[in-house]
Amino acid sequence: MTSILSINGVSKTYGSGHKALDHVDLEIRRGEIFALLGPNGAGKTTLISIICGIVTPSTGTILVDGHDAIRSPREARSRIGLVPQEIAVDMFSTVGSALRFSRGLFGKAPNQDYCDQILKDLSLWDKRDAKIMELSGGMKRRVMIAKALSHEPDILFLDEPTAGVDVSLRRDMWKMIGKLRERGVTIILTTHYIEEAEEMADRVGVINKGRLLLVEDKAELMKKLGKRELDLSLVEPMTAIPAGLEEWHLSLEDEGTRLRYTFDAQAERTGIPSLLRKLGEMGIAFKDLDTSKSSLEDIFVGLVEQRETSNEGAAA
């Protein structure tokens, strides 16, 4: 699959000395849904702002569908739709006119049918003649998304688009993302709602403290880094894990009613058969057992903590 966005050696250091990005390299495939995950201050918004021409990088190059985003920003930006975190729109404009105006800013010929369809897809049709200042916060967020789509972009950035909005909007967003993908639009999503990435993304990138820690196919990432958990519901509650079970590194959950064993499902030996035999030998009875796999959130948190620990060790 060809790349539609190429980021090479991009860094950003502000006048204060704060390094927001540290030599980021990233290739985004045409037509994919890419989720960029990271805690607050990780560099997600800075990276998007540089790609969209809002912030100037300290080093590096960016190609947007073959156009240099730094030397030819207008050509590059015309291919990008951006839904920022903050709501920035003329509050005195009507919904319909705001959409038409945004389309015109990119030099696109009027296309009322296209604009009407966007409004319908985002449940804004009934509000098309309403002033934006009269809308709820969730409806204003929908207007921001509509404006980002007004000029028919090839790449859509969604920077924390559903933060603080209702479940209905989130559901509509997911439906629209599916439709855009069918049309070949490349979607780059940053989010704190990791279930969105788990539900929608093809690939996942993890960024922390300005450094891109990894980029991986979502399924492969979960296969490589995901752990599985075995939960044993005990017949009799425990106050502590008995001696003799140390090698399995068990944890006691739900006020002593459950034993939890975390294991690597890809390992040659999981340790489960030997654990069950040992419990039988010790007379520890359980009435039920259940296994579950790690979520993308578990993987993300564990990866960030692992990298921070290794960096602290290297610094020491």
Backbone as a ProteinNet text record, in pm:
[ID]
protein_1_A
[PRIMARY]
MTSILSINGVSKTYGSGHKALDHVDLEIRRGEIFALLGPNGAGKTTLISIICGIVTPSTGTILVDGHDAIRSPREARSRIGLVPQEIAVDMFSTVGSALRFSRGLFGKAPNQDYCDQILKDLSLWDKRDAKIMELSGGMKRRVMIAKALSHEPDILFLDEPTAGVDVSLRRDMWKMIGKLRERGVTIILTTHYIEEAEEMADRVGVINKGRLLLVEDKAELMKKLGKRELDLSLVEPMTAIPAGLEEWHLSLEDEGTRLRYTFDAQAERTGIPSLLRKLGEMGIAFKDLDTSKSSLEDIFVGLVEQRETSNEGAAA
[TERTIARY]
85.3	0	89	60.2	143	117.2	217	204.6	139.4	53	-5.2	56.2	120.9	184.2	317.3	425.3	559.6	619.9	656.3	713.9	854.2	954.5	1092.8	1170.5	1220.7	1308.1	1247.2	1118.1	1050.8	1071.5	1126.6	1145.2	1087.1	1052.7	1007.1	1055.2	1139.6	1185.6	1141.2	1067.1	1017	1123.5	1099.5	1195.3	1229.1	1135.8	1158.2	1256.9	1287.8	1375.8	1301.1	1168.2	1088.3	1088.8	1128	1128.5	997.3	908.2	775.6	779.2	869.6	885.4	1033.4	1067.6	1207.6	1228.1	1261.7	1294.3	1191.9	1073.7	964.6	970.6	967.1	957.4	830	749.6	621.1	570.9	523.3	460.1	314.3	223.7	80.6	34.9	-28	-70.4	-199.7	-209.3	-328.9	-450.8	-556.8	-681.8	-691.5	-589.9	-595.4	-654.8	-690.4	-727.3	-613.9	-549.1	-431.3	-463.5	-439.6	-465	-332.8	-320.8	-202.3	-239.1	-178.7	-211.4	-97.7	-133.5	-33.8	-99.5	-35.8	-93.2	-89.5	-150.5	-145	0.2	31.4	166.7	263.1	211.4	299.9	354.8	284.3	328.3	231	114.1	17.6	-30.5	-77.8	-132.3	-23.2	97	208.1	238.6	240.3	268.3	161.4	34.6	-73.8	-63.8	-33.4	-23.7	88.1	197.8	307.5	265.8	200.8	157.1	59.9	-27.2	-129.2	-78.8	48.5	105.4	77	28.9	-2.4	122.2	209.8	334.7	450.6	560.8	679.1	772.9	816.4	906.9	1047.1	1122.1	1262.1	1349.2	1317.4	1388.7	1288.7	1327.8	1250.3	1176.3	1122.2	1044.3	911.9	810.8	678	625.2	585.5	523.6	378.4	286	143.2	99.5	77.9	42.9	142.4	270.5	377	409.7	334	356.4	428.7	532.7	610.3	527.3	496	407.5	473.2	606.2	677.3	701.9	741.5	770.3	645.8	549.9	426.4	305.8	288.3	184.9	42.2	14.7	-123	-163.9	-74.2	-105.9	-123.8	-37	-46.2	-172.9	-199	-312.7	-446.2	-452.2	-578.2	-623.7	-531.9	-564.4	-600	-598.2	-617.5	-742.3	-819.3	-927.2	-886.6	-908.5	-864.8	-981.3	-1004.2	-1098.9	-1015.6	-989.8	-905.6	-979.3	-904.9	-966.6	-1059	-1013.1	-1090	-1191.3	-1307.8	-1412.1	-1381.1	-1351.6	-1318.5	-1403.3	-1507.8	-1600.1	-1674.3	-1720.5	-1798	-1933.8	-1952.7	-2073.6	-2199.3	-2182	-2297.8	-2340.8	-2258.8	-2291.8	-2392.9	-2469.3	-2557.3	-2475.5	-2527.1	-2457	-2431.3	-2534.4	-2520.3	-2421.3	-2426.4	-2336.4	-2191.7	-2172.2	-2036.7	-1973.4	-2053.3	-2004.4	-1968.4	-2055.1	-2029.1	-1907.4	-1893.7	-1780	-1649.2	-1647	-1526.4	-1486	-1584.4	-1555.3	-1493.9	-1547.4	-1497.1	-1354.8	-1316.9	-1180.8	-1075.3	-1111.5	-1018.1	-1032.9	-1108.1	-1121.3	-1209.3	-1292.9	-1382.5	-1508.7	-1554.2	-1678.5	-1796.3	-1899.2	-2016.5	-2074.1	-2115.4	-2177.2	-2276.1	-2398.3	-2496.7	-2535.8	-2542.3	-2578.9	-2477.5	-2349.4	-2244.4	-2254.8	-2272.2	-2282.9	-2406.3	-2515.8	-2638	-2618.6	-2546.3	-2524.5	-2440.8	-2339.3	-2259.1	-2346.4	-2433.8	-2522.9	-2614.8	-2662.2	-2749.2	-2670.9	-2550.7	-2469.8	-2435.9	-2422.6	-2385.1	-2504.7	-2625.2	-2748.2	-2757.9	-2714.5	-2720.3	-2824.5	-2892.6	-2983.6	-3091.8	-3145.8	-3252.3	-3199.1	-3067	-3005.6	-2937	-2959.2	-2883.4	-2903	-3017.7	-3044.6	-3027	-2984.8	-2966.5	-2828.9	-2820.7	-2691.4	-2611.6	-2481.9	-2397.5	-2399.1	-2411.3	-2414	-2533.2	-2636.2	-2756	-2744.7	-2637.9	-2625.5	-2562	-2586.6	-2521.3	-2375.3	-2296.9	-2156.3	-2136.3	-2219.3	-2208	-2239.1	-2340.8	-2376.1	-2266.3	-2203.9	-2092.5	-1977.8	-1955.1	-1850.6	-1885.1	-2010.8	-2053.3	-2026.4	-2048.6	-2022.7	-1873.7	-1787.6	-1643.7	-1606.1	-1667.1	-1640.1	-1690.1	-1810.3	-1866.2	-1774.9	-1724	-1633.2	-1505.9	-1453.9	-1331.3	-1351.7	-1474.3	-1505	-1553.3	-1573.3	-1640.7	-1568	-1434.1	-1358.3	-1313	-1377.3	-1351.4	-1203.8	-1149.6	-1007.2	-975	-848.4	-799	-753.8	-716.5	-670.1	-753.8	-804	-882	-814.1	-777.9	-723.7	-834.8	-847.2	-945.1	-867.4	-847.5	-767.1	-858.2	-865.3	-954.7	-1097.1	-1155.9	-1282.2	-1401.5	-1399.6	-1518	-1497.3	-1390.3	-1366.8	-1479.7	-1547.8	-1651.3	-1782.6	-1803.5	-1929.2	-2014.1	-2138.1	-2231.9	-2210.2	-2270.2	-2256.1	-2312.7	-2418.1	-2481.4	-2383.7	-2311.7	-2214.2	-2103	-2058.4	-1951.2	-1995.8	-2119.7	-2171.9	-2179.9	-2229.3	-2236.5	-2097.5	-2000.9	-1863.4	-1811.1	-1833.3	-1783.9	-1848.3	-1977.4	-2045.9	-1984.8	-1960.4	-1905	-1763.5	-1684.6	-1549.2	-1554.3	-1650.3	-1666.7	-1699.5	-1787.1	-1824.3	-1705.5	-1631.4	-1516.1	-1410.7	-1392.5	-1295.3	-1334.7	-1463.4	-1511.2	-1482	-1478.5	-1447.5	-1297.5	-1216.5	-1071.7	-1003.5	-1076.9	-1016.6	-927.2	-809.3	-716.6	-751.5	-763.6	-806.9	-701	-662.2	-564.5	-633.6	-639.1	-718.6	-629	-641.2	-580.2	-693.9	-676.1	-787.9	-741.5	-820.3	-802.9	-897.3	-998	-1091.3	-1029	-951.4	-872.8	-962.5	-1087.4	-1177.5	-1206.6	-1196.3	-1214.7	-1104.5	-981.4	-869.7	-882.6	-924.4	-937	-1046.8	-1150.3	-1264	-1234.4	-1166.4	-1161.5	-1027.4	-916.5	-786.5	-733	-657.5	-580.1	-442.6	-383	-252.3	-256.5	-161.6	-154.3	-12.1	-0.7	127.3	118.4	225	228.9	338.6	299.4	393.8	394.4	513.7	525.1	647.8	630.4	738.9	808.7	727.1	779.5	844.4	852.1	916.6	813.2	822.7	734.1	791.5	721.1	774.1	761.1	649.9	632.1	517.4	518.9	407.3	386.2	263.3	238.7	96.1	76.2	-60	-129.7	-253.6	-322.2	-329.1	-367.4	-380.8	-246.3	-140.9	-7.2	42.9	13.1	54.2	-9.4	-138.6	-208.1	-160.8	-123.8	-73.7	63.9	149.9	286.1	296.5	218.8	233.2	119.1	9.1	-106.9	-87	-124.8	-121.9	-263.2	-270.3	-399.6	-407	-528.7	-548.4	-639.9	-602	-683.7	-737.6	-869.3	-933.5	-998	-965.7	-1021.2	-1111.1	-1240.9	-1334.8	-1326.4	-1283.9	-1255.5	-1381.7	-1382.5	-1493	-1487.3	-1365.6	-1345.2	-1253.9	-1295.1	-1210.1	-1076.9	-974.5	-841.3	-808.3	-724	-672.5	-533.8	-465.3	-332.1	-304.8	-213.4	-176.1	-84.2	-118.3	-40.1	101.5	191.1	327.2	320.8	410.2	409.8	355.6	293.4	239.3	319.8	438.8	516.5	555.4	585.3	639.9	540.3	410.6	310.6	276.7	329.7	308.8	159.6	82.5	-62.7	-99.6	-219.8	-274.9	-411.7	-446.7	-573.2	-669.3	-786.9	-881.2	-1016.1	-1096.5	-1234.9	-1244.5	-1168.6	-1172.7	-1141.9	-1046.8	-999.4	-1081.8	-1179	-1264.6	-1213	-1110.9	-1059.6	-907.4	-849.4	-706.6	-686.8	-592.7	-566.2	-423.3	-413.5	-283.1	-268	-162.7	-134.9	-25.9	-52	42.1	52.7	157.4	182.2	124.5	18.9	-48.1	40	144.4	231.6	347	362.7	474.6	452.7	564.7	556.5	484.1	508.7	443.1	377	247.5	174.4	181.1	206	209.8	74.8	-30.1	-164.3	-180.6	-143	-161.8	-91.6	32.5	105.5	41.6	-13.1	-82.2	-205	-283.5	-405.4	-372.4	-265	-223.2	-182.4	-107.5	-60.3	-176.5	-276.5	-393.8	-465.6	-474.9	-538.2	-461.3	-326.8	-243.7	-259	-281.2	-292.3	-434.8	-526.9	-664.9	-736.7	-691.2	-755.7	-858.8	-986	-1093	-1143.2	-1179.4	-1240	-1365.9	-1463.4	-1591.7	-1607.5	-1517.7	-1528.5	-1394	-1368.3	-1248.6	-1283.5	-1210	-1238.4	-1108.5	-1094.1	-976	-1019	-933.8	-958.9	-825.6	-829.6	-705.8	-693.7	-570.9	-546.6	-613.9	-659.6	-713.8	-599.1	-628.8	-528.6	-482.6	-573.4	-537	-433.1	-451.4	-353.5	-215.9	-214.9	-90	-23.7	-105.1	-54.1	9	-64	-14.1	113.4	111.8	228.9	350.1	329.8	440.5	502.1	418.6	468.6	546.9	491.8	560.6	693.5	693.3	815.6	924.7	888	986.3	1037.7	947.9	990.1	1088.5	1060.5	1149.2	1286.8	1287.8	1416.1	1495.7	1424.9	1493.6	1554.4	1480.6	1532.1	1654.7	1651.7	1766.7	1888.2	1865.3	1976.6	2035.8	1947.9	1995.5	2080.6	2040.7	2117	2253.7
-118.8	0	124	221.7	341.5	436.8	522	620.6	747	807.1	936.4	1046.9	1008	1104.9	1049.2	1123.9	1081.2	1186.5	1144.9	1234.1	1182.7	1268.1	1224	1322.2	1271.6	1349.6	1476.4	1476.1	1598.4	1618.1	1734.2	1773.6	1913.3	1942.7	2076.9	2112.6	2218	2271.8	2417.5	2451.9	2588	2678.2	2809.4	2906.7	2887.1	2831.1	2805	2690.8	2617.9	2501.8	2371	2377.5	2254.7	2182.4	2056.3	1975.2	1898.5	1943.1	1881.9	1757.3	1754.4	1638.7	1610.7	1483	1444	1345	1397.3	1317.4	1206.7	1249.1	1156.5	1115.2	985.3	927.9	846	870.9	801	800.1	685.5	671.4	631.5	709.2	678.5	625.3	509.4	444.1	504.3	511.4	565.3	478.2	541.9	472.5	401.8	411.7	342.8	432.1	370.2	442.5	420.5	530.3	524.8	594.9	527.9	586.1	621.8	748.1	795	811.8	729.8	727.1	785.2	856.5	911.3	994.5	1007.1	1087.7	1235.9	1318.4	1463	1509.5	1598.3	1649.5	1558.5	1452.2	1355.7	1408	1506	1559.6	1534.4	1475.3	1441.4	1566.5	1666	1786.4	1866.2	1869	1939.5	1878.2	1746.5	1679.1	1712.2	1706.9	1739.4	1884.3	1974	2116.8	2143	2069.4	2085.1	2035.2	1919.6	1864.1	1959.4	2023.2	2112.8	2254.5	2280.8	2412	2516.3	2476.3	2570.1	2601.7	2503.8	2517.7	2481.9	2556.5	2530.3	2435.1	2328.2	2233.9	2291.6	2242.3	2282.1	2207.1	2080.7	2000.7	1907	1852.5	1747.2	1789.3	1688.4	1709.9	1634.5	1689	1628.1	1634	1520.4	1513.8	1470	1550.7	1519.7	1489.8	1362	1319.1	1374.3	1371.9	1416.6	1564	1642.6	1787	1819.1	1902.1	1941.8	2034.8	1989.7	2066.5	2193.5	2201.1	2318.8	2418.8	2370.3	2460.8	2493.8	2403.3	2426.6	2400.3	2483.1	2454.6	2457.7	2545.2	2554.5	2426.1	2372.5	2249.6	2133.6	2127	2019.3	2032.8	2153.5	2175.4	2151.4	2173.7	2155.2	2010	1919.6	1777.1	1726.7	1818.6	1780.5	1844.6	1764.7	1816.2	1799.3	1902.7	1899.6	1930.9	1840.7	1866.1	1884.8	2010.5	2035.2	2007	2006.5	1984.8	2100	2223.4	2341.4	2376.6	2421.5	2465.6	2608.3	2628.1	2759.8	2783.1	2862.6	2885.6	3016.9	3080.7	3204.4	3173.1	3214.3	3179.2	3245.9	3354.4	3425.1	3371.4	3282.1	3222	3109.9	3081.4	2964.9	2840.9	2726.6	2600.8	2582.9	2603.5	2583.7	2679.3	2807.9	2906.7	2883	2836	2806.6	2695.9	2598.5	2487.1	2534.4	2615	2666	2758.3	2841.5	2933.3	2855.6	2753.1	2673	2605.2	2556.3	2494	2595.7	2717.6	2821.6	2863.6	2857	2895.2	2809.5	2688.1	2597.4	2601	2699	2715.8	2614.1	2545.8	2445.2	2512.2	2465.3	2516.8	2478.7	2560.4	2527.2	2390.4	2316.5	2185.8	2163	2214	2210	2067	1980.2	1840.7	1774.8	1801.1	1743.2	1798	1929	1991.7	1940.6	1925.7	1874.9	1734	1652.1	1514.5	1509.1	1596.2	1602.1	1636.3	1736.4	1778	1663.7	1587.7	1474.1	1364.1	1335.9	1230.7	1262.4	1391.4	1433.2	1480.3	1447.7	1483.7	1634	1712	1858.1	1917.1	1832.1	1881.4	1972.3	1934.3	2014.5	2145.1	2155.9	2276.5	2362.3	2333.3	2399.5	2551.2	2599.4	2743.7	2807.8	2729.9	2782.5	2847.3	2952	3012.7	2918.6	2912.3	2819.4	2850.6	2977.6	3016.3	2956.1	2914.3	2858.3	2707.6	2647.6	2502.2	2456.8	2332.1	2270.2	2242.7	2207.8	2177.4	2062	1957.3	1843	1879.4	1964.3	2008.3	2095.9	2180	2261.8	2172.8	2064.2	1969.4	1906.9	1876.3	1822.2	1922.7	2050.8	2154.4	2157.1	2141.3	2139.2	2023.7	1910.7	1794.7	1821.1	1879.6	1911.3	2007.5	2110.2	2206.3	2138.1	2044.5	1974.8	1890.6	1845.4	1761.5	1841.3	1971.5	2052.7	2055.2	2046.4	2057.9	1921.5	1814.7	1678.6	1639.7	1642.3	1613.3	1465.9	1440.1	1303	1247	1337.8	1299.2	1375.3	1304.9	1369.9	1345	1455	1447.5	1471.8	1382.4	1396	1401.7	1522.8	1542.6	1543.6	1429.8	1412.8	1458.9	1407.8	1464.2	1439.1	1333.5	1301.4	1325.9	1399.1	1429.8	1517.6	1468.8	1547.1	1556.8	1471.9	1477.6	1354.3	1358.8	1253.4	1125.9	1020.3	888.8	889.9	965.9	973.5	1025.4	1133.1	1187.8	1088	1022.6	924.4	814.6	770.4	666.4	717.2	841.9	900.6	916.4	953.1	967.8	835.9	728.3	598.4	558.5	586.7	556.1	635.9	766	850.5	806.9	767.9	719.7	598.3	510.3	393.6	432.3	530.6	576.8	642.9	725.2	792.9	692.7	590.7	488.3	418.7	392.7	329.8	416.8	548.9	641.8	658.9	596	603.3	712	779.5	884.5	821.7	878.4	835.5	909.6	838.2	898.9	877.2	987.6	983.1	1034.3	949.1	974	981	1088.2	1088.7	1083.9	1006.7	989.2	942.8	979.6	921.7	803.9	794.7	682.6	567.2	486.2	384.9	280.8	266.8	173.7	217.2	348.3	394.5	341.2	348.5	295.2	145.1	79.7	-66.2	-107.7	-26.6	-56.8	-25	89.7	144.3	128.7	131.9	151.1	26.7	50.5	-55.5	-66.6	51.3	54.4	152	131.9	213.4	264.9	394	452.2	499.3	477.5	521.7	626.4	744.6	855.4	898.2	930	976.5	1065.1	1181.6	1278.1	1310.9	1325.2	1369.3	1262.7	1141.3	1033.3	928.7	883.9	778.4	644.8	579.7	457.3	337.7	330	220.5	251.8	185.6	185.9	40.7	-7.1	-149.7	-171.3	-272.5	-315.3	-350.2	-306	-324.3	-471.4	-556	-698.5	-758.4	-718.8	-771.3	-720.1	-593.4	-536.4	-612.2	-637.6	-707.1	-852	-909.7	-1046.3	-1053.9	-954.2	-956.1	-911.2	-809.1	-749.7	-783.2	-831.6	-857.7	-978.9	-965.8	-1076.6	-1131.1	-1252	-1309.4	-1329.4	-1326.2	-1341.8	-1460.3	-1540.7	-1651.3	-1613.7	-1605.6	-1573.8	-1699.2	-1730.9	-1846.4	-1797.5	-1829.2	-1792.2	-1897	-1853.4	-1946.2	-1986.5	-2109.5	-2156.9	-2087.7	-2076.6	-2010	-1888.8	-1769	-1650	-1666.2	-1593.7	-1595.1	-1455.4	-1451.4	-1323.8	-1295.2	-1400.7	-1385.3	-1504.9	-1487.7	-1597	-1692.7	-1820.2	-1917.5	-1934.7	-1968.5	-2003.9	-2127.4	-2132.7	-2243.4	-2205.7	-2086.5	-2039.6	-1922	-1897.4	-1778.7	-1775.3	-1891.1	-1890.9	-1843.6	-1841	-1795.9	-1646.3	-1581.5	-1436.8	-1401.6	-1469.1	-1449.1	-1320.9	-1270.7	-1159	-1198.9	-1141.4	-1170.7	-1055.3	-1085.4	-982.4	-998.1	-892.2	-894.4	-945.4	-878.6	-910.1	-1057.4	-1109.2	-1244.7	-1355.5	-1321.1	-1425.2	-1476.7	-1407.5	-1450.5	-1448.4	-1550.9	-1554.5	-1520	-1431.7	-1394	-1430.9	-1497.6	-1536.9	-1473.9	-1393.8	-1329.5	-1408.4	-1442	-1526.5	-1482.4	-1528.2	-1498.7	-1612.5	-1579.6	-1683.1	-1735.2	-1657.9	-1699.7	-1787.4	-1796.8	-1875	-2023.9	-2097.8	-2241.7	-2309.8	-2259	-2312.7	-2197.7	-2207.5	-2099.4	-2110.3	-2227.8	-2248	-2280.3	-2283.6	-2308.7	-2451.9	-2554.7	-2691.8	-2714	-2665	-2685	-2606.6	-2488.3	-2410.8	-2484.5	-2539.6	-2609.7	-2735.2	-2805.1	-2923.2	-2883.1	-2772.4	-2726.9	-2687.3	-2620.3	-2582.2	-2706.1	-2811.1	-2935.3	-3001.5	-3003.6	-3062.6	-2990.5	-2857.4	-2776.1	-2769.8	-2834.5	-2836.5	-2703.9	-2621.7	-2492.2	-2513.4	-2505.8	-2534.5	-2406.1	-2419.1	-2305.8	-2354.7	-2264.5	-2302.6	-2260	-2174.4	-2129.2	-2072.3	-2075.2	-2009.2	-1941	-1834.1	-1754.3	-1693.1	-1684.2	-1619.6	-1498.8	-1397.6	-1277.8	-1225.6	-1150.1	-1095.4	-948	-898.1	-758.3	-669.3	-554.4	-455.7	-372.4	-293.9	-204.3	-104.9	-66.7	26.6	-36.3	-162.6	-231.2	-231.3	-259.7	-264.6	-127.3	-24.3	112.6	156	137.9	179.3	103.3	-27	-108	-67.6	-35.2	3	134.6	233.8	364	349.2	272.9	252.8	180.2	82.9	6.6	96	183.6	272.5	376.2	427.8	525.6	462.7	339.6	270.6	246.5	205.6	179.1	307.1	419.3	547.8	596.4	575.4	614.1	533	404.4	317.6	360.6	400.8	444.1	574.3	665.6	794	775	674.7	648.5	591.1
0	0	0	-86.5	-97.1	19	45.8	152.5	99	179.1	144.7	229	339.3	428.8	475.7	451.3	491.1	583.2	702.6	803.3	833.8	816.4	833	920	1032.9	1119.2	1174.7	1201.5	1247.5	1397.7	1432.8	1571.8	1591.8	1715.4	1749.3	1888.7	1895	2022.3	2029.1	2132.9	2148.1	2208.9	2204	2254.6	2400.1	2476.2	2618.4	2641.5	2533.1	2545.2	2552.9	2562.2	2570.3	2435.8	2437	2314.7	2306.7	2218.8	2205.8	2118.7	2020.1	1931.8	1913.2	1905.8	1898.2	1784.4	1665.3	1547.4	1520.4	1481.8	1452	1305.4	1281.4	1146.8	1140.5	1037.3	1028.9	884.9	840.9	709.2	730.3	672.4	679.8	545.2	547.8	423.9	371	240.9	177.8	211.2	260.9	287	421.1	505.4	634.2	743.5	854	975.3	1074.1	1110.4	1197	1327.9	1439.7	1571.7	1637.7	1678.1	1748.6	1895.6	1980	2121.8	2203.7	2309.9	2399.4	2506.6	2622.3	2730.7	2696.7	2781.1	2762.2	2759.4	2663.5	2653.1	2580.6	2519.4	2452.9	2321.2	2258.8	2129.7	2016.4	2047.2	1941.9	1867.6	1941.8	1879.8	1810.1	1866.5	1801.7	1665.9	1658.3	1531.7	1428.3	1467.6	1375.8	1330.2	1422.5	1389.5	1290.1	1300.8	1205.2	1067.4	1062.1	933.3	863.6	943.4	887.3	864.7	891.6	864.2	970	1085	1193	1273.8	1289	1364.3	1271.8	1282	1200.3	1273.6	1209.2	1277.2	1290.5	1387	1401.5	1301.3	1277.1	1177.2	1110	994.6	931.4	806.6	738.5	616	624.4	554.6	552.2	409.8	356.9	224.8	240.8	189	192.3	49.9	20.9	-114.6	-217.2	-180.3	-269.1	-261.2	-185.6	-175.6	-45.4	-55	60.5	148.3	269	356.8	408.2	403.1	453.6	341.6	224.2	112.4	30.3	25.7	-51.4	38.6	142	241.9	187.8	89.7	38.5	-32.4	-115.7	-187.7	-90.1	9.4	107.5	192	239.7	330.4	260.5	129.4	56.8	57.1	86.1	88.2	228.1	324.6	464.4	522.8	595.5	678.6	823.6	904.9	1044.8	1137.5	1232.7	1341.4	1467.9	1508.7	1626.2	1756	1865.5	1995.8	2033.5	2006.1	2045	1938.4	1981.3	1888.6	1845.6	1717.1	1662.9	1538.5	1552.9	1443.1	1467.7	1361.2	1373	1434.6	1558.9	1633	1577	1499	1445	1308.5	1253.2	1123.7	1142.2	1038.1	1042.7	1007	1040.3	1015.2	866.1	784.7	640.4	577.6	616.3	557	601.6	724.4	771.9	688.3	652.8	571.8	431.3	372.5	237.1	235.3	338.3	345.8	357.8	441.6	459.7	328.6	254	124.3	28	28.3	-60	-27.2	101	140.3	71.7	37.7	-28.3	-180.5	-229.8	-374.4	-442.6	-365.8	-422.8	-477.2	-592.1	-649.4	-560.3	-555.6	-473.9	-512.3	-412.3	-434.5	-321	-340	-232.5	-196.6	-297.1	-269.4	-175.8	-199.7	-114.4	27.4	39.1	171.8	246	173.8	237.1	289.9	215.6	258.2	385.9	395.2	517.6	637.1	619.2	728.1	770.4	675.1	707.4	778.8	730.6	791.9	937.1	969.1	1103.7	1186.5	1140.3	1212.3	1235.8	1135.1	1143	1047.3	973.4	870.2	928.9	1041.1	1102.7	1161.3	1174.5	1231.3	1125.2	997.9	891.8	888.1	933.8	931.8	1069.4	1168.4	1303.9	1316.8	1399.7	1427.7	1519.5	1494.6	1568.3	1718.3	1754.8	1895.5	1969.5	1896.2	1957.5	1983.1	1933.7	1941.2	2071.7	2106.9	2221.6	2188.5	2291.6	2269	2173.5	2186.1	2096.2	1952.1	1931.6	1796.9	1736.5	1818.7	1768.4	1723.3	1797.3	1757.9	1622.9	1600.4	1470.9	1358.5	1386.7	1285.8	1250.8	1352	1326.1	1233.5	1254.9	1169.7	1027.7	1016.4	884.9	809.3	877.4	813.3	764.2	843.2	804.3	679	658.1	541.3	421	438.3	336.3	202.1	204.2	78.4	25.3	74.8	25.6	38.8	161	181	159.1	126.6	113.3	247.7	339.7	473	574.9	675.2	780.6	914.5	983.1	1117.7	1218.4	1313	1420.5	1551.4	1603.8	1723.6	1845.6	1913.8	2029.5	1996.2	1888	1839.2	1928.2	2007.9	2087.1	2236.5	2270.7	2411.4	2464.9	2566.9	2631.5	2555.4	2456.1	2380.8	2411.8	2367.4	2404	2323.3	2371.8	2308.8	2167.5	2145.4	2013.4	1908.9	1943.4	1849.3	1823	1927.4	1909.8	1813.9	1826.9	1738.3	1594.1	1576.7	1443	1382.2	1467.4	1421.4	1366	1438	1393.6	1260.9	1246.4	1119.6	1005.8	1030.9	925.5	890	989.1	962.5	870	894.3	807.4	665	648.5	514.1	444.1	517.8	458.7	415.5	495.7	460.1	330.1	312.8	189.8	68.3	88.2	-20.7	-41.5	44	28.3	107.2	196.8	278.4	385.4	403.5	507.6	636.1	746	871.6	978.5	1043.1	1151.7	1276.5	1377	1495.8	1618.3	1695.9	1828.5	1929.1	2033.5	2125	2262.3	2364.6	2497.6	2516.7	2427	2432.1	2355.1	2424.8	2356	2289.6	2338.3	2272.1	2128.9	2099.6	1961.9	1872.6	1920.9	1842.9	1826.6	1934.1	1929.4	1832.4	1823.5	1736.5	1590.3	1564.6	1429.5	1358.8	1432.5	1369.4	1299.6	1192.4	1127.7	1192.6	1219.3	1283.7	1401	1491.3	1611.5	1628.3	1659.2	1697.2	1841.2	1916.8	2056.4	2069.4	2117	2134	2279.6	2330.5	2469.1	2480.4	2541.7	2561.1	2430	2323.2	2195.2	2110.4	2161.6	2086.7	2046.9	1923	1874	1920	2012.5	2072.2	1979.9	1908.5	1812.8	1718.7	1605.2	1510.1	1470.1	1483.7	1463.5	1414.7	1331.1	1300	1430.5	1444.7	1572.5	1612.6	1520.2	1552.1	1591.6	1521	1550.5	1684.6	1714.7	1842.8	1958.7	1946.5	2054.2	2065.1	1951.6	1953	2020.7	1991.7	2043.2	2188.1	2223.2	2356	2450.2	2396.4	2481.1	2570	2693.5	2787.7	2805.6	2856.4	2890.8	3041.3	3092.4	3236.3	3262.3	3361.3	3408.1	3545.9	3558.2	3685.6	3742.6	3867.9	3936.7	4050.2	4042.6	4148.5	4259.6	4376.1	4485.2	4561	4609.3	4693.6	4829.3	4884.1	5013	4992.4	5038.9	5024.3	5095.1	5047.4	5107.2	5160.7	5261.2	5310.4	5254.2	5206.7	5148.5	5057.9	4965.6	4874.8	4950	4954.9	5033.2	4980.1	5071.5	5031.8	4942.8	4845.3	4752.4	4615.9	4607	4478.4	4422.4	4479.7	4442.9	4295.3	4236.9	4100.2	3995.3	4029	3931.4	3945.7	4047.2	4066.3	4059.9	4139.6	4140.6	4214.2	4185	4261	4315.1	4428.8	4494.3	4467.2	4411.3	4368.2	4438.6	4429.1	4480	4623.3	4711.2	4854.2	4883	4806.3	4832.2	4771.4	4685.1	4627.3	4493.3	4435.4	4305.1	4305.1	4241.8	4213.7	4066.6	4038.7	3899.5	3861.6	3746.2	3692.4	3554.3	3535.2	3406.6	3335.1	3208.7	3135.7	2990.5	2926.4	2785.6	2701.7	2626.1	2547.4	2433.9	2395.6	2285.9	2334.1	2465.7	2520	2496.1	2489.9	2467.5	2583.4	2705.5	2824.2	2898.9	2918.9	2986	3137	3189.4	3333.7	3394.6	3311.6	3364.3	3417.1	3339.7	3391.4	3525.2	3537.7	3663.3	3777.4	3748.3	3851.9	3902.3	3809.8	3850	3931.2	3892.6	3969.1	4110.7	4120.4	4250.9	4340.5	4283	4362.8	4415.1	4330.1	4372.2	4486	4473.5	4578	4711	4704.6	4825.5	4878.7	4807.9	4852.1	4835.9	4742.6	4715.7	4605	4641.9	4546.8	4480.2	4352.9	4281.7	4211.1	4199.3	4141.3	3995.7	3947.9	3809.3	3767.4	3637.4	3584.5	3453.4	3425.3	3306.2	3256.2	3124.1	3067.4	2986.5	2985.2	2904.7	2854.6	2745.5	2690.9	2727.4	2723.4	2753.6	2649	2693.2	2600.8	2545	2442.4	2387.5	2493.8	2583	2690.6	2783	2818.1	2902.7	2836.4	2706.2	2632	2629.8	2602.6	2594.8	2726.9	2835.5	2966.8	3002.1	2977.1	3008	2926.5	2798.7	2711.6	2756.3	2787	2831	2961.4	3055.8	3183.8	3163.1	3072.5	3044.7	2987.5	2891.4	2830.1	2930.1	3014.7	3113.7	3212.9	3252.7	3346.6	3285.4	3157.7	3091	3070.2	3042.4	3024.7	3156.4	3266.7	3397.5	3432.2	3397.6	3423.4	3343.4	3216.7	3131.3	3184.1	3233.4	3285.3	3410.1	3491.5	3614.2	3581.2
[MASK]
++++++++++++++++++++++++++++++++++++++++++++++++++++++++++++++++++++++++++++++++++++++++++++++++++++++++++++++++++++++++++++++++++++++++++++++++++++++++++++++++++++++++++++++++++++++++++++++++++++++++++++++++++++++++++++++++++++++++++++++++++++++++++++++++++++++++++++++++++++++++++++++++++++++++++++++++++++++++++++

